[in-house]
Amino acid sequence: MSLYERYVLPHIINYGCSSESIQMQRGKIVPLAEGRVLEIGIGSGLNIPFYNAENVDFVWGLEPSVGIRRKAKKNLNRSAVEVKWLELPAEEIPLENNSVDTVLLTYSLCTISDWHTALRQIHRVIKPSGKLLFCEHGAVPDKSVLTWQSRINPIWRLIAGGCHLNRPIPDYIREGGFHIKTMENLYLPKTPRVAGFNYVGVAKKGLQS
């Protein structure tokens, strides 16, 4: 891990992922978490204040970055829910099959290198009755903006810790073996359009009949 990734990148990610508009999106989806929760890419704990502690047994916080885990201490100290660290990437979830009630993905699927393996792992650990909650940015429906996303993406990935601007998030989720029950798509206010198109929704295991 480079000095940039260890000491600079965590601050950039924390700042970029804590804007008012992004926090509003977190507020829509995180309170829906129930039971035993697995949060993929818990980062600096920006979702912690939005959990409904009465409905959550505990949270497994998956986060491979040492630098970002270090930034989470303040939020964890104020947390009303118990958080158990899992210090591995999403491609290597160290949990048993059908052991999770809710998986939470917020602004993390854009950075996972092997997203297909990660979603297969997520599918494996979610109970048949469980749910996948997601709040992600990705490919826009406007062709002109999508073209700019593709142009900027190589440079963006270098400075933003592997984040992709143009991933078709709903397609990835469906390819991972889920069907999407509900989803809201929108451009975030006060956010550049190339980075501000959001997908917020709930998915279940299996294909839609």
N, C-alpha and C positions, 0 to 999 in steps of 0.2 A: 504494500500500500504506500503510495506516495505521500509526501508532506501535504500536498494540496488536498488529497482525498481525506487525510486524517484531521487536518486542522482548519482548512478553509471551506471545503465543500459542505460540511455539516451546517455551518452558519448560513451559507447561500441557500441550501435546501430548506432550512428552518424558516428563513425569512420569506422565501418564495411561496412556501406552503401554508403560511399563516396570515395571508391577506384577509381582509374583511369578507370579500366575496367567496373565497374558498372556505372560510370558517362557516359561512351560512350554509354551504352545501354539506359540510360535515354534520351540521345540526339537523339536516333532513334525514340522514341515513343512519348515523351511529346510534341514536336512541332506539332503533328497531332491534338491536342486538339482544339476544336472550341466551340464558344457560351458560354452557361452557363455550367461550368465544376464542377464536384464533384470529388475531389481527396480523395480517401480512404486511411487513414493513412498518412496524409501529413507530419507527423513527424517533423523534423527540417527544412523543406522547401528546401530539396535538389533538388527538381524538378523546383523550382521557376525560376532559370536562363534560363531554356529551353523552357518556354512557349513563343509562338508567340503572343505578346500582341495585335497585330492588329486583330487577329482572335478570341480573348477570351473576352467575356463580363466581367466575373469575375469568381473567383474560390471559391467554398465552400470547406474549408479545414477541413475534418473530422479527429479528433485526440483526443482520450480520455485521453491521458497521460499528466498530468500537467508538469512533468519534461521535456518531449520532446517538448511540446509547448513553454516552456521557452527558449529552445535552438533555436527555430525558429526565434526569434526576429531579429537577424542580417540579415537573408535572407529576411524576410518580409520588413524590412526597405529599402532594395535595390530593392524591387519588382516593376516591371513595370505593374503588374496586381493586381487588388484588390482581397484581400483574406478575406473571411468571415468565422470565426471559427464556427465549429459545434463540441461541446465538448461531443460527445457521441460515443459509439462503432458502428461498421458497421452493427451490428444486429438491430440497432435502428435509422435508418436514418430519421431525422425529416423533410422530404421534401414531397411535394405533388406528387401524381402519375403523370408520364409523364411530369416532370418539368425540366429534365436535358438533355442537348445535348450530353455531353461527360462525361463518368466516367473513371477515371484514377486509375489503380491499379499498383503500383510499389513496389515490395518487401514488400507487406503487407498481401496478401492472405495466406502466410505461417504462420502468427501469429494469425489469427482470429479463435477463439475457435469454434464457430458455423458457419463454412463457408457456410453451406447450407442456413441458414437463411439470412446470409449477402448477398449472391448472389441473393436470392429471393427479398430482399430489393432493391438491385441494379437494378434488372430487373424491379421492380415496378416503380422506379423513372425515368428511362431512357425513353425518347420519342421514339415512334415507328421508327422514322427516325434517332435516336441517335446511338451512338457507345460506346463500351467498349474497352478501350486501356489497354493492360496489358504487364507488364515486370516483370516476377517473376522467382525465382529459385525453383527447385523441383526435383522430382524423375528422375534419370538418366536412359538411355536405356541400360547401361551395367550392367548385372546381378551381377557381382562381386562387383562393386561399390555400387549398390543398396543394397546389403547385408550389406555393411559397413554403409551406410546411416541409415538403420534400427537399427543396433547395437548401433550407436552413438546417435541416435535421442533422447532417454530419457534424457541423460545428456545434450545434446545440448539445448533442450527445457528449462531446468532449468536455464542455464546461459545466454540464448539469448532471454529472454522475451517471451517464448512460441513459438518461431520459430520452424517449422518442416522442416527437411531436405528433406523428401521423399514424399511430397504430389504430386499426379498426376494432375498438374494444368490444362491441357487441359480437362481432364475428369470432373473436378469440374466445369469448365466454361460451358461445355455442359450440365451438370446436372442442372445448374442454369437457363437453358432456353435460352441459346445463341448458335449461330453457329459461328464458327471461319472462318473468311474470308481469313485472311493471318496469317502466323506464321513462325517465324524463331527459330530454336533450335540450341544451341551451348554451348560448354564449354567456360567459361570466361578464358582469359589468366591470368597467375600469380595468380590463385585462386585454392585452393584445390578442387579436382574433386568431393568430397562428398558434397561440398557446392556451386559448380560453374556451374551447368548446368542450362541454362537460356531458358525461353520461352518468346518470344517477338512477340506480334501480335495485331490484331484488330478483334473484335467480334461484332455481331449484334443480336438484339432480334429475337427469333423464331428459329425453327428448320430448318436445311438446306434441301431444297427440292431436 
